Amino acid sequence: MNDLTIRYYDKNAEKFYADTINADMSKCRDRFLKWIKQGKKILDAGCGSGRDVLAFLEAGYEVEAFDASLEMCRIASEITGIHVSCLRFEDLTGQEQYDGIWACASLLHVKQEDLPDVLIRLYRLLKKDGFLYASFKYGEGERLKEDRYFHDLTEDTCRELMETAGLTIIEVFITHDVRNGRERDRWLNVIAQK
């Protein structure tokens, strides 16, 4: 993740929290959680406001979380009551620690040339038969918007990236943005298994 994007979230953390904390991601979470038994361990990778961390905790899962923005980590820690680490995807290390990894609207900030390596790092962190959920803005190519870097994907580019990392696609599906006024924005969602 580039420094410009991280600075954007540090500077706009309170606004981002207000805009996203009540966004209803339950349909995507439910599709992900049907593969993961209650009580198992989930990593929220790029957790933002902590909205989904809170939902996973309330559903009875063991949860760890990180974000690249120090301010987002502070807010997420406050609302969830757990320590949220300040990390970039590129800094991830370790093997076979999680039954599921949730990367909601976070991997889209990883540069195109860095994403294959990051996906391999996530693959290694998953336990055998573990599951990854990720979402990207639907489209093609790289762009800057409001000082944030985005890497958009289509079904084909997503499949290729996941399979190259060794992940097996369970499903790829398109959703519309759940935030007010953004309903026209489309998201590419993927669930893949180690």
C-alpha positions in Angstrom: 0.0 0.0 0.0 1.4 3.4 -0.9 2.1 6.2 1.6 -0.3 8.6 -0.1 -3.3 6.2 0.5 -2.2 5.6 4.1 -2.0 9.4 4.7 -5.5 9.8 3.3 -6.9 7.3 5.8 -4.9 8.8 8.7 -6.2 12.3 7.8 -9.8 11.2 7.1 -10.2 8.4 9.7 -13.2 9.9 11.6 -15.1 10.6 8.3 -14.3 7.2 7.0 -15.5 5.6 10.2 -18.8 7.6 10.1 -19.3 6.7 6.4 -18.7 2.9 6.8 -19.4 1.8 10.4 -23.1 1.2 9.6 -22.7 -0.2 6.0 -24.6 -3.5 6.0 -22.1 -6.1 4.8 -24.0 -8.9 6.4 -24.8 -10.7 3.1 -21.1 -10.9 2.2 -20.1 -11.9 5.7 -22.8 -14.6 5.8 -21.5 -16.1 2.5 -18.0 -16.1 4.0 -18.9 -17.5 7.4 -20.9 -20.4 6.0 -17.5 -21.9 5.3 -16.0 -21.3 8.7 -17.2 -23.0 11.9 -18.1 -20.8 14.9 -15.3 -20.3 17.3 -12.6 -20.6 14.6 -9.9 -17.9 14.0 -10.4 -15.1 11.5 -8.0 -12.3 10.4 -9.6 -9.1 9.3 -6.9 -7.9 6.9 -7.2 -4.1 6.4 -10.0 -3.8 8.9 -10.7 0.0 8.5 -13.3 1.1 11.1 -13.5 -2.3 12.7 -17.1 -2.9 11.7 -16.6 -6.4 10.5 -14.2 -7.3 13.4 -17.1 -6.4 15.7 -19.6 -8.6 13.8 -17.2 -11.5 13.8 -16.6 -11.2 17.5 -20.3 -11.0 18.2 -20.9 -14.1 16.1 -18.5 -16.0 18.3 -15.3 -16.1 16.3 -11.7 -15.5 17.5 -10.5 -12.4 15.6 -7.3 -10.7 14.9 -7.1 -7.5 12.8 -4.7 -5.1 11.2 -4.7 -1.9 9.1 -2.0 0.2 7.5 -3.5 3.4 8.9 -2.5 4.1 12.5 -5.6 6.3 13.0 -7.9 3.5 11.7 -6.2 1.1 14.0 -6.9 3.4 16.9 -10.6 3.7 16.1 -11.0 0.0 15.4 -9.3 -0.9 18.7 -11.6 1.5 20.5 -14.8 0.1 19.1 -13.9 -3.6 19.2 -12.0 -3.8 22.4 -9.2 -5.8 20.8 -5.7 -4.7 19.8 -5.5 -3.9 16.1 -2.0 -4.0 14.7 -0.6 -1.4 12.4 0.7 -3.3 9.4 0.9 -3.3 5.6 0.0 -6.3 3.6 3.6 -6.4 2.4 4.8 -6.9 6.0 2.8 -10.1 6.7 4.7 -13.1 7.7 3.8 -16.5 9.2 2.1 -19.7 8.2 -1.1 -21.6 8.8 -2.6 -19.3 11.6 -6.1 -18.6 10.4 -9.2 -20.5 9.4 -10.4 -17.5 7.4 -9.1 -14.2 6.2 -11.5 -11.3 5.5 -10.1 -8.6 3.2 -13.1 -6.4 2.5 -12.2 -3.4 0.3 -8.6 -3.5 1.4 -6.6 -5.4 -1.2 -7.8 -3.0 -3.8 -5.2 -0.5 -2.4 -2.3 -2.9 -3.0 -0.4 -2.0 -6.2 -0.9 -4.3 -9.1 2.8 -5.4 -9.2 2.7 -6.2 -5.4 -0.7 -8.1 -5.3 0.6 -11.5 -6.4 3.2 -11.5 -3.6 0.6 -10.3 -1.1 -1.8 -13.1 -2.1 0.9 -15.6 -1.5 1.5 -14.2 1.9 -2.2 -14.5 2.7 -2.2 -18.1 1.3 0.6 -19.0 3.7 -1.3 -17.5 6.7 -4.4 -19.7 6.0 -4.6 -23.1 7.6 -5.1 -26.1 5.4 -8.6 -25.7 3.8 -8.9 -22.2 5.1 -10.9 -19.5 3.2 -10.2 -16.0 1.9 -12.8 -13.4 1.2 -11.7 -10.3 -0.8 -13.5 -7.5 -2.6 -12.4 -5.0 -5.2 -14.1 -2.2 -7.2 -15.3 -3.8 -10.4 -13.3 -2.7 -13.5 -9.9 -2.8 -15.0 -6.6 -1.1 -14.3 -5.0 1.2 -11.7 -6.2 4.7 -10.7 -5.9 7.4 -8.1 -9.0 8.9 -6.6 -9.0 11.5 -3.8 -5.4 10.7 -3.0 -6.1 7.0 -2.8 -4.6 4.3 -5.1 -7.1 1.7 -6.4 -6.5 -1.5 -8.4 -9.8 -2.7 -10.0 -10.5 -6.2 -11.1 -12.9 -8.2 -13.3 -13.9 -11.8 -12.9 -11.1 -13.0 -15.2 -8.3 -11.0 -13.6 -9.5 -12.0 -10.2 -9.5 -15.7 -11.1 -6.1 -15.5 -12.5 -4.6 -13.8 -9.4 -6.2 -16.2 -7.0 -5.2 -19.3 -8.9 -1.7 -18.1 -9.4 -1.4 -17.7 -5.6 -2.6 -21.4 -5.2 -6.1 -20.6 -4.1 -9.2 -22.4 -5.4 -12.1 -20.2 -6.3 -15.3 -21.1 -4.5 -17.4 -18.2 -5.9 -17.0 -14.9 -7.6 -20.0 -12.5 -7.3 -20.9 -8.9 -8.1 -22.6 -6.7 -5.5 -23.6 -3.0 -5.4 -22.3 -0.6 -2.8 -24.4 -0.6 0.3 -23.6 3.0 1.3 -26.2 5.7 0.6 -25.7 7.5 -2.6 -23.2 4.9 -3.9 -25.6 2.2 -5.0 -24.4 2.4 -8.7 -20.9 1.4 -7.7 -20.2 -2.3 -8.3 -18.0 -4.5 -6.3 -16.3 -7.8 -7.3 -16.3 -10.3 -4.4 -14.4 -13.5 -4.2 -14.3 -16.4 -1.8 -11.4 -18.8 -2.3 -10.0 -21.8 -0.5 -6.5 -22.9 0.3 
